[in-house]
């Protein structure tokens, strides 16, 4: 009989969370590398180059791939022959592992979890509790898969209770454009079919824990109806032309995973959960012989892609920037920003707009007139860092505040990720503003452009406080021009239907 010690489980969970915070898995990197080779869209290729370069930097520097270090999801299969040497229950042990990982002073991870979600939404401080799924299975081992799931991709999860005669592929292919780009493609789709509503969602999440093997499937051909479905959805979704970060391009999904389960004769539950450019999960086994050993990946497997500031990109000084200069930026154009910009996300926007709507002044130090704002909630710095990984957050959460920010606050332009809503695009056009995107999933690379940082407002909001960053050559793409042209509309249109003619690189089956 295996005896699993409490300390071994806690240390293994903590090690796993640190490991996946900075190591992409080699299958994911190989797939992203193939997407880079195939890509014909210049902005999408540039975005993938940033993701790959960021990945290597994080692996070498042991710093998080993304500023959103995720909600922890753990799948545990407990062998029924296992005995525990522990004074506490399984959830308590796992959450202690989460706490240790997220508070590790050498690589402190961002605590993103809030308690009282429909009320005060106060941070728990250590990213606990994890979402834990436990199954009892035959045997004397404990199999554990640990994942850290980004909020941007989790927010795009969907469930449909289809009619039994409906097409699963049609529904998924119709749903993906509705997701927008806030899930930071290229990534994966996990699809759960059957069971009940909650079972389908669980299957979709579990499906995402499988390694990427689409090239091998293409090479050997499908051997089941589910594999045919995977291939059909993979081809049709990529043929939508959404591309990296929704900029328009050939690769939107690197793989499509499907799990199914018997269901009621009257039902066809289907769930889809996307996983993003920061796909993070690892599996390990405890058999009583000690804590899990996680071997670092061989970085020689990372493609030789090293993103550097593009000489063809326009250099923009943020200091003294004028509305006339902003009006010359073209949708899809790549810019390198230098100078001072302000930050702010959900909580700060809510407070600022409440004050402005009430006709009250903003606190001292908060003046958005003629400034550019970056939607970001960075990781705390370690060592000599100015700021930890600091990638963009999903911009459309700020849509409800944007007209006030552009009008009453006098903001000039914004930096975030993914598309804006139609009313916001119209507001940007009316105010002759612009919306820029940085690459979601390239947070550590973006943070290298930040040379100085200070809090200028709402310090009590922690990572949601308003900072002033001084940046040098921060890479962004114009997503909405001052004329109201949106690359999230024009980019995918230009690449729609083009994937069908592409010969996807394949690997030998195996
Ligand atoms: S890559 Fe995008 S969706 Fe994924 S964790 Fe980062 S910001 Fe969130």
Boltz pocket constraint, residues with backbone or C-beta under 6 A from the ligand:
constraints:
  - pocket:
      binder: B
      contacts: [[A, 66], [A, 67], [A, 68], [A, 69], [A, 70], [A, 149], [A, 150], [A, 151], [A, 152], [A, 153], [A, 154], [A, 182], [A, 183], [A, 184], [A, 276], [A, 277], [A, 278], [A, 391], [A, 392], [A, 393], [A, 440], [A, 441], [A, 442]]
      max_distance: 6.0
